[in-house]
Amino acid sequence: MLVLTVVRNFLLVPIFFKYIGALEYKAWLASGAVAVQLLAVDFGLMGALSQMVASAYGRRDHTHVQKLVGTGLVITLAISFLLTLIGCLAAVFVPGVIGVSGEIASHITWAFLIVSIANGIQLIGIAIRAILNSLQRPFGPGIHNIVGEILALIVTVVLLLNGFELQSIAIGMLLRAVYLAIANGLLLLYVCRGVLGLSFRWDRALWPQLWRLSAYQFLAQLAGRINISFPTFLIAAFVGPEAAGSFALTSRAHDMIRTITFVLGGSLNPAMAHLYGEGNQKLYGEMLFRRARVQFLFGAIGIIGVVALNEPFMRLWVGDENFSGQLVNCLIGISVFVGLYASISYDALYCMGALRRTGVVVILESFLRLAVMIPLLATVGVWGVPFATAVVQFWASVVPFCLTLQRWFAYTASQLRGLASKIAVSTLVPLLALIPVMMIEHWISSWSRFLAVAAGFSVICGAFGFIRERNLIREIRRPRTATASVASDA
């Protein structure tokens, strides 16, 4: 799936520029693609429904499973219709907000309408996938995701080459959504009716319970989408669609590193939640330190590497004119690094079941970020967006999360200094490698030179990190056999 994401987000972009046009595609990045992300919310239903179905299925309470699945699907259909309606109504106003008119405005409006319908249908497919995962059937939905993405990419390229321009992206997304809803729906019918002998039942008494459990997750989900998507929309509104599109493209490599490091940490969440559930808080605290060191090791290489190579990458990929500048590039890198701190501490509390505490912090941080970002954007320009992100996330998320963890686990000053020194050393080598890379960035005038420099940077930093932390990496893969203390690690 990562390969397909790279194809869509990187390899197809030059083709989009050629067949859609730079201004129209950047206007879409600044408006349609961003606003659609904000509308792709499930009101927190998926998290609550998945947890309740998994719990009932684990207890072998098939009667409750039938009611949950039936009630959840009915609510999903209602949400799907509501979000589709909101998106279709908003489509008329989106071009005017970012200041585009004429043929481009018409194209964005129609693309937004199509993608709004796709979002509503996709929500149904996502809900069914969540239910199948809770019933211990994750393989089928995973295959359907891959097949749906391949179909969408093929249709997008074919339509693009046949003159459909921006609509090719929207139609590809619609096809993927329809395929996922049908394929996952048929699989759910087979699993429930054919394998488990279950039927779908509506239970009016369940929906208030589902909504109550969904409330905090919905607000946190909405806040997260605002944090990720809304800055580009704000840049389009205050500065213009071209600046917003350039910012979105400049951020894309950073976003990929953010996703990889977050997925790396998230893959450890089930094991850590299980560890905490067993009541082994000492080992949980030690594992948290080890996890932080591993994530910062990989994160530092990726983030600093992107800061060093993003300008020549953008020059070769879409042209210098679409690069937002080194100041913005560096500030985005810093904001991703701060976000890594926030992610580690958030996951630690999430695995401990502190859902309400983490949800409230994320919500407050999101609104505070907007309150700081908008005045900065209006006064200093685009660089105010990543600057506000880094500063607010540090003080509003990292600090309260870390103070909570410190209070619960009572880490000593020597343990914290040891962890800080390990993270500093992991960051030092990529920073030193950054200097010669940035000195020769104008020499990087071809993809072969770019790949050679990127490979050299990765190999040198990766080899140092592996040699230094090889025992730690081995331990974190076997948490139950890790007996070394945090102090000795640090």
Secondary structure, DSSP 8 states (H G I E B T S, - for coil): -HHHHHIIIIITHHHHHHHH-HHHHHHHHHTHHHHHHHH---TTHHHHHHHHHHHHHHTT-HHHHHHHHHHHHHHHHHHHHHHHHHHHHHHTTHHHHHT--HHHHHHHHHHHHHHHHHHHHHHHHHHHHHHHHHTT--HHHHHHHHHHHHHHHHHHHHHHHTT-TTHHHHHHHHHHHHHHHHHHHHHHHIIIIIIS-------TTHHHHHHHHHHHHHHHHHHHHHHHHHHHHHHHHHT-HHHHHHHHHHHHHHHHHHHHHHHHHHTTHHHHHHHHHTT-HHHHHHHHHHHHHHHHHHHHHHHHHHHHHHHHHHHHHT-GGG---HHHHHHHHHHHHHHHHHHHHHHHHHHTT-HHHHHHHHHHHHHHHHHHHHHHHHHH-TTHHHHHHHHHHIIIIIHHHHHHHHHHH---HHHHHHHHHHHHHHHHHHHHHHHHHHHTGGG--SHHHHHHHHHHHHHHHHHHHHHHHHHHHHHHT-GGG----HHHH-
